[in-house]
Amino acid sequence: MGAGHDGAARGLAAQLTAAGHETEVRDFLDSGPLRIGSALRSGYEFELKHVPAAYDATYRMWYRVPWLCPLVAWLVSILTRRRVLRWVREVQATAVVSTYPLATLCLGRLRSTGRLTIPAVNFITDFGVHPLWVHDGVDLNLAIHERPAQMAARRTGREAIACGPVVNGRFAPDRLPDRSTTRTALGLRSSQRAVLVVGGSWGVGDIRGTWNAITADDRFTPVVVCGRDTRLHDQVSAWAEAFAGDSVVIGWTDEMPALMAACDALVENAGGLTSLEAMRAGLPVVSFQPIAGHGKENTAGMAAAGVSRFAPDAASLADALDLLTAPGPARDQQVGRAGDMFRAQAADLVASIAVTPAHRRPARRPGLAVARAAAAVAAVASLGWLGLTSGVAVAAEAGAGVAHPVGKNATVAYVGVRLDSAEMADPTVVNALVEMHLTAVVDAATALANVDMVRELVADGVNVENGGLGDPINGTHHDRDSSPWKRAQQDARAGNSLGLLIGERVTFTIPGRRVNAWDLIECRDAHTSLVVPNHILDPRPTTGDEVPIHLSPRHIYLINGLGTTPRQLVAFLSQLKSSLKTAHLSATPLATLA
């Protein structure tokens, strides 16, 4: 789950192998059933990128309810213990080390119940020690600094040693590539102060805000590493082309030692593996706009320990970079404190505990185990269903994983109109769509029943987008599968049918209902983008005076023409036109969304 945990595991394995021990590295997320680990990783990445507030709230919650952690450990163990214990037997291990919190919970639980009869070690890769990072069944906690070591010892009552970070030996100062050569390869002049900007292997965080803060000061040249996020790489490349100064943009790379040798400071947002690698390389670290949850806690912990500097705003970032990118006592002191963390070989501590003590396995109680397993499955199923339906709906309504406005144009509103057969046949409706630059949202069933009219809309220059499957021709609502995953598949693939009818690719799906996780998955597989309107407007007249339409710039509006007459819809569009003029806005089709 992230390169930081993987890097620590590989680094520790390399140390042990160099010392003559046999090692085996396994991904703990592969130990669960039904590819649950892949789903967990995807969900975690989605939260970090699209709904960080939800991740932050979940992360903080465990500090308020730490008494629930044993339940999580039990549940994780139930799901993963069979394969984990098989791995232990296969390699005839004499010790097991975790570099990931959920693995620690599993090992601690197995150790405390006697199912695991060899020592378990927890290697804490973060400065922040989350309640789910430790378990009192683990024999030894290793930490990258005294602060997390003290927290781990306090929470578990077990031994904790600050051995320092474990990073690849390529980042040792005496093994770094030649600075002059690497700067020349990057196109950097000797006088430039190069700032390495990272967002982890996934490219998370506000990279745009960091770019703006650095490029606003012409003293610094940004060198941005975008990780595996190709979309981010394209975005940063576009910023670089529009930027008058020098910059370097890099995608995924395994040449981080060379980049660190070439640059004068690192700006990061998570306190992860790259930060530790920079500290080993002697590159000063500045934390700016940390990501939610562990990012905020790690960066705060690093700054408190004096091994990095935290910049709360753009002005502070410029001041920190001014101090740290030039030789002087501030740079030397921070680099020195960071270098002091690398004090011991974690491998030696692991090897010293690798024995096989006798451990009595407690008597098994099958009935209780079955009852607990059933309760856990029910709880996980309930929480999972809630997250996949209501949770994803709330996130999508907030803009997570769906189409969104382009740029910063504050003079437009995005407007689509859901049409039925009568409205498509009405020339006044069509003329209004053309004149106001509105999108026609048409479901597949309506389009199949009115092929010529849909094609005429396109010929008139109207943007037509997918409104979902609709009610099948000569059928009823019962012809649609009621399961949310099948309904999502039908609605997303309806765009392909619509595209064949009109002879153009349909790029957006507006299903006209509350969306869920399956809609996001199916739209991605159908190569369309999901649109979740900010507002759904009803054109049917209300009693009394005419209610004004309040419009906001860059919001997405869907006018639901189903159940109205063409005359009512035309009257509403006329009212909308006046409201746009009053708000100093112009309508733009949904096709202009990104």
NUKE-901730 format. One line per field, with one value per residue (C-alpha): residue number from 1; residue in three letters; x, y, z. Coordinates in steps of 0.05 Angstrom, whole numbers, plus 5000, padded with zeros to 4 digits. Each point is the difference from the previous one (the first is absolute). Last residue first. Example, Ala and Ser with C-alpha at 12.3 -4.5 7.8 and 13.67 -1.06 7.14 Angstrom:
# NUKE-901730
i (2  1)
aa (SER  ALA)
c1 (5273  4973)
c2 (4979  4931)
c3 (5143  5013)
# end
This chain:
# NUKE-901730
i (594  593  592  591  590  589  588  587  586  585  584  583  582  581  580  579  578  577  576  575  574  573  572  571  570  569  568  567  566  565  564  563  562  561  560  559  558  557  556  555  554  553  552  551  550  549  548  547  546  545  544  543  542  541  540  539  538  537  536  535  534  533  532  531  530  529  528  527  526  525  524  523  522  521  520  519  518  517  516  515  514  513  512  511  510  509  508  507  506  505  504  503  502  501  500  499  498  497  496  495  494  493  492  491  490  489  488  487  486  485  484  483  482  481  480  479  478  477  476  475  474  473  472  471  470  469  468  467  466  465  464  463  462  461  460  459  458  457  456  455  454  453  452  451  450  449  448  447  446  445  444  443  442  441  440  439  438  437  436  435  434  433  432  431  430  429  428  427  426  425  424  423  422  421  420  419  418  417  416  415  414  413  412  411  410  409  408  407  406  405  404  403  402  401  400  399  398  397  396  395  394  393  392  391  390  389  388  387  386  385  384  383  382  381  380  379  378  377  376  375  374  373  372  371  370  369  368  367  366  365  364  363  362  361  360  359  358  357  356  355  354  353  352  351  350  349  348  347  346  345  344  343  342  341  340  339  338  337  336  335  334  333  332  331  330  329  328  327  326  325  324  323  322  321  320  319  318  317  316  315  314  313  312  311  310  309  308  307  306  305  304  303  302  301  300  299  298  297  296  295  294  293  292  291  290  289  288  287  286  285  284  283  282  281  280  279  278  277  276  275  274  273  272  271  270  269  268  267  266  265  264  263  262  261  260  259  258  257  256  255  254  253  252  251  250  249  248  247  246  245  244  243  242  241  240  239  238  237  236  235  234  233  232  231  230  229  228  227  226  225  224  223  222  221  220  219  218  217  216  215  214  213  212  211  210  209  208  207  206  205  204  203  202  201  200  199  198  197  196  195  194  193  192  191  190  189  188  187  186  185  184  183  182  181  180  179  178  177  176  175  174  173  172  171  170  169  168  167  166  165  164  163  162  161  160  159  158  157  156  155  154  153  152  151  150  149  148  147  146  145  144  143  142  141  140  139  138  137  136  135  134  133  132  131  130  129  128  127  126  125  124  123  122  121  120  119  118  117  116  115  114  113  112  111  110  109  108  107  106  105  104  103  102  101  100  99  98  97  96  95  94  93  92  91  90  89  88  87  86  85  84  83  82  81  80  79  78  77  76  75  74  73  72  71  70  69  68  67  66  65  64  63  62  61  60  59  58  57  56  55  54  53  52  51  50  49  48  47  46  45  44  43  42  41  40  39  38  37  36  35  34  33  32  31  30  29  28  27  26  25  24  23  22  21  20  19  18  17  16  15  14  13  12  11  10  9  8  7  6  5  4  3  2  1)
aa (ALA  LEU  THR  ALA  LEU  PRO  THR  ALA  SER  LEU  HIS  ALA  THR  LYS  LEU  SER  SER  LYS  LEU  GLN  SER  LEU  PHE  ALA  VAL  LEU  GLN  ARG  PRO  THR  THR  GLY  LEU  GLY  ASN  ILE  LEU  TYR  ILE  HIS  ARG  PRO  SER  LEU  HIS  ILE  PRO  VAL  GLU  ASP  GLY  THR  THR  PRO  ARG  PRO  ASP  LEU  ILE  HIS  ASN  PRO  VAL  VAL  LEU  SER  THR  HIS  ALA  ASP  ARG  CYS  GLU  ILE  LEU  ASP  TRP  ALA  ASN  VAL  ARG  ARG  GLY  PRO  ILE  THR  PHE  THR  VAL  ARG  GLU  GLY  ILE  LEU  LEU  GLY  LEU  SER  ASN  GLY  ALA  ARG  ALA  ASP  GLN  GLN  ALA  ARG  LYS  TRP  PRO  SER  SER  ASP  ARG  ASP  HIS  HIS  THR  GLY  ASN  ILE  PRO  ASP  GLY  LEU  GLY  GLY  ASN  GLU  VAL  ASN  VAL  GLY  ASP  ALA  VAL  LEU  GLU  ARG  VAL  MET  ASP  VAL  ASN  ALA  LEU  ALA  THR  ALA  ALA  ASP  VAL  VAL  ALA  THR  LEU  HIS  MET  GLU  VAL  LEU  ALA  ASN  VAL  VAL  THR  PRO  ASP  ALA  MET  GLU  ALA  SER  ASP  LEU  ARG  VAL  GLY  VAL  TYR  ALA  VAL  THR  ALA  ASN  LYS  GLY  VAL  PRO  HIS  ALA  VAL  GLY  ALA  GLY  ALA  GLU  ALA  ALA  VAL  ALA  VAL  GLY  SER  THR  LEU  GLY  LEU  TRP  GLY  LEU  SER  ALA  VAL  ALA  ALA  VAL  ALA  ALA  ALA  ALA  ARG  ALA  VAL  ALA  LEU  GLY  PRO  ARG  ARG  ALA  PRO  ARG  ARG  HIS  ALA  PRO  THR  VAL  ALA  ILE  SER  ALA  VAL  LEU  ASP  ALA  ALA  GLN  ALA  ARG  PHE  MET  ASP  GLY  ALA  ARG  GLY  VAL  GLN  GLN  ASP  ARG  ALA  PRO  GLY  PRO  ALA  THR  LEU  LEU  ASP  LEU  ALA  ASP  ALA  LEU  SER  ALA  ALA  ASP  PRO  ALA  PHE  ARG  SER  VAL  GLY  ALA  ALA  ALA  MET  GLY  ALA  THR  ASN  GLU  LYS  GLY  HIS  GLY  ALA  ILE  PRO  GLN  PHE  SER  VAL  VAL  PRO  LEU  GLY  ALA  ARG  MET  ALA  GLU  LEU  SER  THR  LEU  GLY  GLY  ALA  ASN  GLU  VAL  LEU  ALA  ASP  CYS  ALA  ALA  MET  LEU  ALA  PRO  MET  GLU  ASP  THR  TRP  GLY  ILE  VAL  VAL  SER  ASP  GLY  ALA  PHE  ALA  GLU  ALA  TRP  ALA  SER  VAL  GLN  ASP  HIS  LEU  ARG  THR  ASP  ARG  GLY  CYS  VAL  VAL  VAL  PRO  THR  PHE  ARG  ASP  ASP  ALA  THR  ILE  ALA  ASN  TRP  THR  GLY  ARG  ILE  ASP  GLY  VAL  GLY  TRP  SER  GLY  GLY  VAL  VAL  LEU  VAL  ALA  ARG  GLN  SER  SER  ARG  LEU  GLY  LEU  ALA  THR  ARG  THR  THR  SER  ARG  ASP  PRO  LEU  ARG  ASP  PRO  ALA  PHE  ARG  GLY  ASN  VAL  VAL  PRO  GLY  CYS  ALA  ILE  ALA  GLU  ARG  GLY  THR  ARG  ARG  ALA  ALA  MET  GLN  ALA  PRO  ARG  GLU  HIS  ILE  ALA  LEU  ASN  LEU  ASP  VAL  GLY  ASP  HIS  VAL  TRP  LEU  PRO  HIS  VAL  GLY  PHE  ASP  THR  ILE  PHE  ASN  VAL  ALA  PRO  ILE  THR  LEU  ARG  GLY  THR  SER  ARG  LEU  ARG  GLY  LEU  CYS  LEU  THR  ALA  LEU  PRO  TYR  THR  SER  VAL  VAL  ALA  THR  ALA  GLN  VAL  GLU  ARG  VAL  TRP  ARG  LEU  VAL  ARG  ARG  ARG  THR  LEU  ILE  SER  VAL  LEU  TRP  ALA  VAL  LEU  PRO  CYS  LEU  TRP  PRO  VAL  ARG  TYR  TRP  MET  ARG  TYR  THR  ALA  ASP  TYR  ALA  ALA  PRO  VAL  HIS  LYS  LEU  GLU  PHE  GLU  TYR  GLY  SER  ARG  LEU  ALA  SER  GLY  ILE  ARG  LEU  PRO  GLY  SER  ASP  LEU  PHE  ASP  ARG  VAL  GLU  THR  GLU  HIS  GLY  ALA  ALA  THR  LEU  GLN  ALA  ALA  LEU  GLY  ARG  ALA  ALA  GLY  ASP  HIS  GLY  ALA  GLY  MET)
c1 (4736  4936  4991  4952  4951  4982  5012  4951  5021  5005  4991  4952  4944  5015  4999  4933  4970  5021  4973  4932  4999  5021  4942  4950  5028  4994  4928  4981  5036  4957  5030  5007  5072  5033  5047  5046  5071  5046  5075  5033  5059  4966  4938  4928  4937  4938  4945  4933  4941  4943  4947  4993  5060  5016  5034  5072  5032  5074  5052  5060  5073  4994  5038  5032  5035  5055  4999  5051  4950  5046  5006  4925  4991  5047  4972  4928  5017  5023  4932  4959  4935  4954  4996  5053  5041  5054  5053  5044  4953  5041  4965  4960  4933  4973  5068  5013  4933  5015  5068  4969  4952  5062  5003  4925  5000  5063  4973  4934  5039  5042  4940  4957  4931  5011  4958  4941  4960  4995  4954  5006  4982  5067  5043  4992  5062  5070  5039  4995  5059  5021  4978  5034  4954  5030  4936  5026  5006  4928  4979  5033  4959  4937  5015  5012  4937  4983  5072  5017  4945  5025  5073  4989  5007  5035  4999  5056  4988  5033  4945  4981  5005  4961  4947  4992  4991  4945  4965  5004  4962  5017  5054  4950  4948  5050  5027  5058  5048  5030  5074  5032  5071  5005  5050  5031  5048  5049  5052  5023  4954  4938  4994  4982  4998  5050  4985  4959  4964  4939  5047  5023  4929  4980  5062  4981  4926  5014  5069  5011  4934  5010  5069  4976  4945  5044  5055  4951  4967  5068  5024  4937  5006  5074  4986  4946  5044  5058  4955  4974  5070  5032  5074  5044  5058  5066  5056  5061  5070  5050  5025  5056  5009  5007  5072  4988  4947  5046  5058  4955  4979  5072  5012  5010  4965  4962  5063  4995  4935  5031  5060  4958  4960  5063  5038  4942  4989  5075  5013  5006  4941  4937  4979  4992  4967  4958  4973  4984  4964  4960  4981  4973  4961  4966  5008  5072  5025  5075  5033  5043  4985  4961  4939  5005  5002  4941  4958  5016  4981  4934  4976  5019  4971  4930  4992  5055  5051  4998  5075  5055  5072  5057  5075  5040  5055  4988  4974  4952  4977  4986  4960  4958  4990  4975  4943  4992  4937  5003  5070  5046  5073  5060  5063  4991  5050  5019  4927  4983  5057  4977  4928  5019  4945  4953  4925  4985  5048  4989  5058  4991  5029  4961  4944  4950  4948  5040  5013  4926  4985  5054  4970  4932  5028  5040  4938  4962  5056  4996  5056  5044  4995  5071  5005  5067  4982  5052  5005  5019  4943  4950  4929  5027  5006  4930  4966  5032  4981  4928  4998  5030  4943  5006  5010  5049  4989  5073  5007  4982  5070  5032  5076  5022  5059  5037  5031  5071  5031  4951  4948  4986  4983  5060  5045  4973  5015  5072  5014  4971  5039  4956  4987  5039  5040  4938  4961  4937  5020  4999  4924  4965  4988  4984  5031  5010  4955  4984  4932  4990  4929  4949  4959  4979  5058  5052  4971  4998  5072  5024  4960  5039  5067  5005  4992  4965  5008  4947  5016  4960  4933  4940  4991  4979  5023  4985  4924  5004  5039  5073  5021  5072  4987  5036  4985  5035  4959  5036  4967  5037  4983  4941  4944  4934  5014  4941  5046  5045  4942  4970  5066  5014  4932  5003  5071  4978  4945  5052  5052  5075  4990  5057  4995  5053  5028  4968  4993  4988  4936  4978  5000  4964  4947  4991  4987  4952  4956  5006  4972  4924  4995  5062  4973  4935  5037  5046  4940  4966  5063  5000  4930  5026  5039  4934  5020  5069  4968  4955  5059  5016  4927  4991  5064  4978  4932  5033  5048  4941  5029  5074  5010  4932  5010  5069  4971  4943  5047  5045  4941  4971  5068  5004  4930  5022  4947  5036  5054  5075  5018  4995  5057  5048  5054  5076  5043  5067  5059  5054  5073  5007  4990  4935  4977  5017  4966  4937  4999  5004  4947  4952  5013  4989  4934  4974  5019  4979  4926  4955)
c2 (5348  5038  5035  4945  5022  5058  5073  5050  5073  5037  5072  4978  5042  4973  4929  5013  5028  4938  4955  5033  4987  4928  4994  5025  4952  4942  5017  5004  4934  4967  4973  4930  4993  5068  4993  5060  4980  5054  4995  5057  5041  5066  4998  5007  5017  4989  5048  4971  5025  5022  4952  4927  4964  4989  4936  5015  4960  5016  4950  5035  4983  4949  4934  4984  4933  4998  4949  4947  4943  4968  5068  5009  4929  5013  5068  4976  4938  5045  5034  5053  5033  5004  5034  4956  5057  4966  5040  4986  4981  4987  5022  4964  5017  4929  4968  5051  4986  4925  5014  5048  4946  4963  5044  4994  4924  4990  5044  4962  4934  5024  5030  4937  5015  4973  5040  4967  5013  5074  4979  4979  5019  5036  4994  5055  5043  4971  5061  5073  4998  5066  5041  5067  5038  5023  4996  4935  4971  5017  4972  4934  4996  5015  4946  4946  5013  4934  4979  5068  4995  4932  5022  5060  5070  5060  5058  5048  5075  5053  5053  5010  4927  4974  5055  4982  4927  5017  5046  4946  4949  4928  4993  5024  4949  4942  5015  5046  5008  5070  5014  5063  5018  5071  5050  5066  4976  4967  4967  4942  4942  4982  4930  4930  4948  4965  5043  5063  5009  4965  4943  4995  5000  4946  4960  4997  4986  4941  4968  5025  4975  4933  4994  5019  4948  4946  5013  4996  4936  4968  5018  4973  4935  4993  5013  4947  4950  5013  4992  4933  4975  5013  4984  4985  5048  4986  4995  5039  4972  5051  4999  5049  5061  5054  5016  4997  5055  5045  4989  5013  5067  5022  5059  5076  5030  5052  5043  5018  5038  5040  5017  5020  5048  5029  5008  5035  5050  5010  5021  4976  5021  4960  4996  5073  5025  4936  5014  5073  4980  4947  5049  5048  4944  4978  4953  4980  4943  4989  4932  4961  5045  4947  5045  5010  4925  4989  5053  4971  4930  5021  5042  4946  4944  5030  5048  5022  5052  5070  5011  4959  5023  4950  5014  4952  4961  4936  4964  5058  4997  4926  5013  5052  4954  4945  5041  5065  5014  5066  5010  5057  4977  5046  5015  4953  4961  4947  4990  4990  4950  4961  5002  4962  4948  5045  5009  5066  5059  5075  5050  5075  5065  5065  5027  4947  4981  4939  4981  5004  4953  4952  5002  4979  4945  4971  5003  4960  4949  4987  4949  5049  5074  5022  5076  5038  5071  5056  5051  5073  5022  4996  4988  4936  4968  5018  4985  4932  4983  5020  4959  4939  5002  4929  4932  4979  4926  4983  5057  5073  5027  5067  5007  5072  5023  5064  5021  5027  4935  4998  4944  4964  4935  4964  5059  4995  4925  5010  5056  4962  4935  4941  4984  4942  5039  5037  4934  5002  4939  4959  4995  5026  4974  5056  5005  4947  5032  4941  4980  4948  4984  5038  5007  5073  5029  4959  5021  5073  4998  4967  5051  5057  4966  4994  4949  4948  4927  4966  4932  4939  5017  4979  5071  5024  5063  5040  4999  5053  5045  5011  5063  5004  4944  4937  4959  4932  4951  4935  4932  4944  4928  4959  5032  4967  5016  5047  5060  4985  4992  5066  5037  4971  5021  5069  5010  4980  5052  5053  4987  4986  4933  4953  4925  4958  4930  4985  4931  5032  4961  4998  5076  5009  4949  5040  5063  4963  4975  5063  5049  5009  4978  5040  5064  4990  4987  5060  5044  4976  5015  5071  5016  5023  5054  5038  5073  4990  4951  5055  5043  4954  4994  5075  5010  4949  5034  5068  4972  4985  4998  4983  4969  4967  4969  4974  4967  4970  4971  4971  4969  4971  4969  4971  4971  4957  4949  4978  5037  4983  5039  5066  4975  5004  4948  5010  4938  5001  4953  5028  5013  5071  5026  4962  5034  5069  4987  4975  5063  5043  4960  5005  5074  5015  4962  5038  5067  4982  5001  4944)
c3 (4632  4986  4933  4976  5054  4955  5020  5027  5008  5065  5022  5056  4970  4930  5025  5035  4936  4961  5055  4995  4925  5014  5048  4949  4948  5049  5017  4926  4985  5054  5064  5028  4980  4988  5059  4994  5022  5026  5011  5039  4973  5018  5045  4979  5040  4958  5021  5023  4958  5044  5025  4985  4970  4927  4978  4979  5056  5010  5023  5033  5010  4945  5004  4933  4990  4948  4944  4979  5010  5053  5035  4998  5029  5059  5019  4992  5042  5058  5005  4965  5022  4940  4932  4967  4970  4958  4962  4940  4944  4937  4937  4946  5031  5007  5014  5056  5032  5002  5031  5050  5023  5026  5062  5015  4991  5042  5056  5001  5003  5059  5037  4994  4974  4929  4952  4966  5064  4982  4944  4928  4929  4995  5062  5052  5004  4988  5023  4983  4951  4969  4939  4984  4953  4934  4958  4969  5070  5016  4932  5018  5064  4960  4949  5053  5040  5033  5006  5030  5052  5022  5000  5046  4974  5033  4951  5018  4999  4956  5013  4927  4981  5059  4992  4926  5018  5050  4950  4946  5043  4981  5053  5052  4980  5003  5069  5018  5059  4993  5015  5026  5021  5028  4974  5021  5054  4952  5046  4957  4981  5041  5027  4977  5056  5046  5060  4987  5066  4971  4983  5073  5026  4950  5016  5073  4986  4955  5005  5071  5026  4966  5031  5069  4997  4970  5051  5058  4974  4986  5070  5033  4961  5018  5073  5002  4963  5048  5060  4976  4981  5068  4991  5059  5007  4963  5049  4978  5000  4975  4928  4991  4954  5053  4985  4926  5003  5040  4953  4940  5028  4990  5046  5000  4940  5041  5005  4927  5012  5057  4956  4939  5045  5032  4935  4964  5056  5009  4928  4928  4956  4983  5074  5019  4936  4998  5069  4984  4935  5036  5055  4947  4967  5064  5060  4985  5043  5006  5005  5048  5059  5038  5003  4924  4989  5046  4966  4932  5023  5032  4941  4950  5043  4994  4942  4953  5023  4969  5004  5035  4989  4998  4997  4954  5036  4961  5062  5013  4928  5006  5063  4965  4940  5047  5029  5037  4959  4964  4969  4980  4993  5000  4959  4941  4958  5051  5017  4927  4992  5061  4973  4937  5003  4961  4988  4966  4999  4990  5001  5006  4973  4999  4956  5021  4948  4977  5073  5017  4942  5023  5070  4972  4956  5058  5044  4949  4996  5076  5012  5037  4980  5017  4995  4995  5016  4989  5057  5005  4955  5057  4975  4969  5069  5026  4934  4995  5072  4987  4937  5036  5049  5026  4967  4946  5011  5011  5049  4987  4986  4986  4994  5005  4957  5019  4934  4997  4975  4942  4997  4934  5034  4971  5021  5071  5001  4977  5049  5059  4988  5017  5074  5031  5052  5025  5010  4957  4959  5065  4994  5061  5071  5049  5069  5054  5052  5044  5030  5055  5020  5043  4936  4997  5039  4963  4933  5019  5025  4935  4959  5033  5003  4925  4943  5044  5018  5042  5030  5023  4968  5043  5025  4932  4964  4936  5010  5055  4951  5015  4964  4978  4951  4977  5063  4996  5040  5019  5012  5035  4982  5026  4960  5019  5073  5010  5015  4940  4951  5024  4996  4931  4973  5031  4973  4931  5004  5019  4945  5008  5034  5018  5011  5036  4995  4933  4971  4931  4986  5073  5008  4933  5023  5064  4959  4955  5056  5042  4948  5010  5072  5018  4970  5040  5065  4990  4984  5064  5039  4971  5025  5068  4962  4989  4997  4970  4951  4973  4978  4941  4980  5001  4960  4949  4992  4993  4948  4953  4929  5000  5069  4999  4932  5019  5062  4961  4948  5054  5038  4936  4983  5070  4996  4942  5019  5064  5038  5000  4937  5038  5044  4942  5012  5008  5012  5034  5011  5045  4983  5024  4929  4998  5064  4975  4933  5035  5042  4939  4963  5058  5012  4926  4998  5060  4970  4929  5016  5025)
# end
